[in-house]
Amino acid sequence: MAGIFRFNKKSPGDSTDQVRLVLLAAFPKSASQHMLYRIESGFRDTHTIRAKIDLGYGHNFLSKTTLLEHIDPGKINILYGHYPLNHANRDVLDTFAGKQAIVLIRSLPDVVVSYADHMRKNSWGPLDWGVEGCIECHPGFADITTAGQHDFIIRFILPWYLRFLSSWLAYRDTLPVKIVTFEDQTLHAGDTLSEIGEYLQLETVPDRELAADGGVVKVNFNQGISGRGRELLSAAQLEEIARLTDTAGLQRYASLCRYLTHGPQAMAPDTGL
């Protein structure tokens, strides 16, 4: 089973040529921790690393020193976080020859309502970790209407999601990237794990062994319901999400765009992401 932060005394100058690295880069509010635990329990000899620099904007950046300190050369290293593939992160990842990426996404209307739920539950505004004067904070978030909260997330937060996804798709020609949706891993978990196993060329843990070990726990699930966004957002808000998606330069991924704006029911039959 997976371990978290095992120390291997690996210095930043050590070779990474033989290291097996699998990136799990996820939309926030996509049940990513649940996905991580499915991977940890579904495959043998995995080792999870969280190498974000810090809170706030630090969620976006990999710490090369932390990553190299926690690599286990004898394991399949799962690098987990909400990392876009910006230039700084790509420079870190390009030091690893044996790497693959799983990118977990969710339809944007569902992201909006789940993000708002999360912010209300935790009593802070989007990207606000108590940093006074931080321009990413909305100190009055808890006091505005639910519709106003949704408007703020659509206009201020969703552009980050689209940049995140665009960055990974741009790397798809040089790095194997597997796109997994929220519905894939929550409604079709067994099949999705098998597909991930094929992608990673790993055998899944037999169900009998998984059951003996207690199975998979649903971790950090909030509502976990597909389709809530299109029920709770207004027509104008849904139109604004569609306009944002149209400006993201994803025209070659028509099926993916339909998923982002309308959910899985809008995707063309037999088309992948």
C-alpha positions as CSV (number, residue, x, y, z in Angstrom):
1,M,0.0,0.0,0.0
2,A,1.0,3.6,-0.4
3,G,3.1,5.6,2.0
4,I,3.2,9.3,2.5
5,F,6.5,11.2,2.8
6,R,8.9,8.4,3.2
7,F,12.4,9.8,3.6
8,N,15.0,8.3,1.3
9,K,17.9,10.6,1.8
10,K,17.9,11.5,-1.8
11,S,19.7,14.8,-2.6
12,P,18.7,17.2,-5.4
13,G,21.8,16.1,-7.3
14,D,20.9,12.4,-7.5
15,S,19.9,10.9,-10.9
16,T,16.2,10.6,-11.7
17,D,16.7,8.4,-14.8
18,Q,15.3,5.3,-13.2
19,V,12.5,6.9,-11.2
20,R,8.9,6.0,-12.1
21,L,6.8,9.1,-11.6
22,V,3.0,9.3,-12.1
23,L,1.5,12.7,-11.8
24,L,-2.1,13.0,-10.5
25,A,-2.9,16.6,-11.4
26,A,-6.5,17.5,-10.5
27,F,-9.1,20.2,-10.6
28,P,-9.9,21.4,-7.1
29,K,-13.4,20.0,-6.1
30,S,-13.1,17.0,-8.4
31,A,-13.0,14.4,-5.6
32,S,-9.3,14.2,-6.2
33,Q,-8.4,12.8,-2.8
34,H,-11.0,10.0,-3.4
35,M,-9.2,9.3,-6.7
36,L,-5.8,9.3,-5.0
37,Y,-7.0,6.7,-2.4
38,R,-8.4,4.6,-5.2
39,I,-5.0,4.5,-6.9
40,E,-3.1,3.9,-3.7
41,S,-5.3,1.0,-2.8
42,G,-5.8,-0.3,-6.3
43,F,-2.2,-0.8,-7.2
44,R,0.8,-2.3,-5.4
45,D,4.0,-0.6,-4.5
46,T,2.8,3.0,-4.8
47,H,4.3,5.9,-2.8
48,T,2.5,9.2,-2.7
49,I,4.3,12.6,-2.6
50,R,2.8,16.0,-2.0
51,A,5.4,18.6,-3.1
52,K,3.5,21.9,-3.3
53,I,5.6,24.9,-2.2
54,D,3.0,26.3,0.3
55,L,-0.6,27.4,0.8
56,G,-2.4,29.9,-1.5
57,Y,-0.5,30.3,-4.7
58,G,2.0,27.7,-3.5
59,H,-0.6,25.1,-4.5
60,N,0.4,25.9,-8.1
61,F,4.1,25.2,-7.8
62,L,6.2,22.1,-7.3
63,S,9.1,22.2,-4.9
64,K,11.9,20.3,-6.7
65,T,13.9,19.9,-3.4
66,T,10.8,18.4,-1.6
67,L,10.1,16.1,-4.6
68,L,13.6,14.7,-4.8
69,E,13.9,14.3,-1.0
70,H,10.8,12.1,-1.0
71,I,11.2,10.0,-4.1
72,D,11.3,6.3,-3.5
73,P,13.3,4.7,-6.4
74,G,11.8,1.3,-5.6
75,K,8.2,2.4,-5.8
76,I,5.7,3.9,-8.3
77,N,5.8,7.5,-7.1
78,I,2.4,9.3,-7.3
79,L,2.9,13.0,-7.3
80,Y,-0.5,14.4,-6.2
81,G,-1.7,18.0,-6.3
82,H,-3.5,20.8,-8.1
83,Y,-0.5,21.6,-10.3
84,P,-0.9,23.4,-13.7
85,L,1.9,22.7,-16.1
86,N,3.5,26.2,-16.0
87,H,7.1,26.7,-17.0
88,A,8.4,26.3,-13.5
89,N,6.7,23.0,-13.0
90,R,7.6,21.7,-16.4
91,D,11.3,22.4,-15.7
92,V,11.0,20.3,-12.5
93,L,9.2,17.4,-14.3
94,D,11.5,17.4,-17.3
95,T,14.3,16.1,-15.0
96,F,12.4,12.8,-14.9
97,A,12.6,10.5,-17.9
98,G,9.9,8.0,-16.8
99,K,6.8,10.0,-16.2
100,Q,3.1,9.8,-17.0
101,A,0.2,12.1,-16.1
102,I,-3.4,11.6,-15.1
103,V,-5.4,14.8,-15.2
104,L,-8.7,14.7,-13.3
105,I,-11.4,17.2,-14.4
106,R,-15.0,18.0,-13.6
107,S,-17.7,19.9,-15.5
108,L,-17.5,23.6,-14.6
109,P,-21.0,24.2,-13.4
110,D,-20.5,21.4,-10.9
111,V,-17.2,22.9,-9.9
112,V,-18.9,26.3,-9.2
113,V,-21.5,24.9,-6.8
114,S,-19.1,22.5,-5.1
115,Y,-16.5,25.3,-4.7
116,A,-19.1,27.5,-3.1
117,D,-20.2,24.7,-0.7
118,H,-16.6,24.2,0.3
119,M,-16.0,27.9,1.0
120,R,-19.1,28.2,3.1
121,K,-18.2,25.1,5.0
122,N,-14.7,26.3,5.8
123,S,-15.6,30.0,6.4
124,W,-13.1,31.5,4.0
125,G,-13.2,33.1,0.6
126,P,-11.7,31.5,-2.5
127,L,-7.9,31.2,-2.3
128,D,-8.0,33.0,1.1
129,W,-5.8,31.4,3.7
130,G,-5.9,34.3,6.1
131,V,-3.4,36.4,4.3
132,E,-4.4,40.0,5.1
133,G,-4.5,42.2,2.0
134,C,-4.1,39.3,-0.4
135,I,-5.8,40.3,-3.7
136,E,-7.1,36.8,-4.2
137,C,-9.3,37.1,-1.1
138,H,-12.9,38.1,-1.0
139,P,-13.4,39.1,2.6
140,G,-17.1,39.5,2.2
141,F,-17.7,36.2,0.5
142,A,-19.8,34.7,3.3
143,D,-22.0,37.8,3.3
144,I,-23.1,37.9,-0.3
145,T,-26.0,36.0,-1.8
146,T,-25.5,32.4,-3.1
147,A,-26.0,33.7,-6.6
148,G,-23.3,36.4,-6.0
149,Q,-20.9,33.7,-4.7
150,H,-21.5,31.7,-7.8
151,D,-20.9,34.8,-10.0
152,F,-17.6,35.5,-8.1
153,I,-16.3,31.9,-8.7
154,I,-17.3,31.9,-12.4
155,R,-15.6,35.2,-13.1
156,F,-12.6,35.0,-10.8
157,I,-11.8,31.3,-10.2
158,L,-12.9,29.4,-13.4
159,P,-10.3,31.1,-15.6
160,W,-7.6,29.4,-13.5
161,Y,-9.3,26.0,-14.2
162,L,-9.3,26.6,-17.9
163,R,-5.6,27.7,-17.8
164,F,-4.8,24.6,-15.8
165,L,-6.4,22.3,-18.3
166,S,-5.0,24.1,-21.3
167,S,-1.5,23.8,-19.9
168,W,-1.8,20.0,-19.7
169,L,-3.4,19.6,-23.1
170,A,-0.6,21.6,-24.6
171,Y,1.9,19.0,-23.2
172,R,-0.1,16.1,-24.6
173,D,2.1,15.7,-27.7
174,T,5.3,15.1,-25.6
175,L,4.0,13.6,-22.4
176,P,1.4,10.8,-22.2
177,V,-1.7,12.5,-20.5
178,K,-4.8,10.5,-19.5
179,I,-7.9,12.6,-18.9
180,V,-10.3,11.2,-16.2
181,T,-13.6,12.9,-15.4
182,F,-15.3,13.2,-12.0
183,E,-18.0,10.8,-13.3
184,D,-15.5,8.3,-14.5
185,Q,-14.1,7.8,-11.0
186,T,-17.3,8.1,-9.0
187,L,-19.8,6.3,-11.2
188,H,-17.6,3.9,-13.0
189,A,-14.8,3.4,-10.5
190,G,-13.9,-0.2,-11.3
191,D,-13.7,0.3,-15.1
192,T,-11.8,3.5,-14.7
193,L,-9.2,1.9,-12.4
194,S,-8.7,-0.9,-14.9
195,E,-8.2,1.7,-17.7
196,I,-5.7,3.6,-15.5
197,G,-3.9,0.3,-15.0
198,E,-3.7,-0.3,-18.7
199,Y,-2.4,3.2,-19.2
200,L,0.3,2.8,-16.5
201,Q,0.9,-0.9,-17.4
202,L,0.1,-2.0,-13.9
203,E,-2.1,-4.8,-12.6
204,T,-4.9,-3.8,-10.2
205,V,-5.1,-5.3,-6.8
206,P,-7.7,-8.2,-6.9
207,D,-11.1,-7.3,-5.4
208,R,-10.7,-10.0,-2.7
209,E,-7.5,-8.5,-1.5
210,L,-9.0,-5.0,-1.5
211,A,-12.0,-6.2,0.5
212,A,-9.8,-7.9,3.0
213,D,-7.9,-4.6,3.5
214,G,-11.1,-2.6,4.1
215,G,-11.9,-1.5,0.6
216,V,-11.8,2.1,-0.5
217,V,-13.0,4.9,1.8
218,K,-14.7,7.9,0.3
219,V,-12.3,10.7,1.3
220,N,-13.3,14.3,1.5
221,F,-16.5,13.9,-0.5
222,N,-18.7,17.0,-0.1
223,Q,-21.9,16.6,-2.2
224,G,-20.3,14.4,-4.8
225,I,-23.3,14.7,-7.1
226,S,-22.9,15.0,-10.8
227,G,-25.3,17.6,-12.5
228,R,-26.0,19.9,-9.5
229,G,-24.4,22.8,-11.3
230,R,-26.9,22.9,-14.2
231,E,-29.8,22.6,-11.7
232,L,-28.6,25.4,-9.4
233,L,-27.0,28.0,-11.7
234,S,-29.0,30.4,-13.7
235,A,-29.2,30.4,-17.5
236,A,-27.1,33.6,-17.6
237,Q,-24.4,32.0,-15.4
238,L,-24.3,28.9,-17.6
239,E,-24.0,31.1,-20.7
240,E,-21.1,32.9,-19.0
241,I,-19.3,29.6,-18.3
242,A,-19.8,28.6,-22.0
243,R,-18.3,32.0,-23.1
244,L,-15.3,31.5,-20.9
245,T,-14.7,28.0,-22.3
246,D,-15.0,29.3,-25.8
247,T,-12.1,31.8,-25.1
248,A,-9.7,29.1,-23.8
249,G,-8.4,27.9,-27.1
250,L,-9.7,24.4,-26.8
251,Q,-11.6,24.2,-30.1
252,R,-9.8,21.1,-31.2
253,Y,-11.2,19.3,-28.1
254,A,-14.9,19.7,-29.0
255,S,-16.1,16.7,-26.9
256,L,-14.1,18.0,-23.9
257,C,-15.6,21.4,-24.2
258,R,-19.1,20.0,-24.2
259,Y,-18.2,18.1,-21.1
260,L,-16.8,21.2,-19.4
261,T,-20.0,23.2,-20.0
262,H,-22.7,20.6,-19.9
263,G,-21.5,17.5,-18.2
264,P,-21.2,13.9,-19.5
265,Q,-24.7,13.8,-21.0
266,A,-23.7,16.3,-23.6
267,M,-20.7,14.4,-25.0
268,A,-21.0,12.7,-28.4
269,P,-21.3,8.9,-28.2
270,D,-18.1,6.9,-28.4
271,T,-15.8,10.0,-28.2
272,G,-13.0,10.2,-25.7
273,L,-11.4,13.2,-24.1
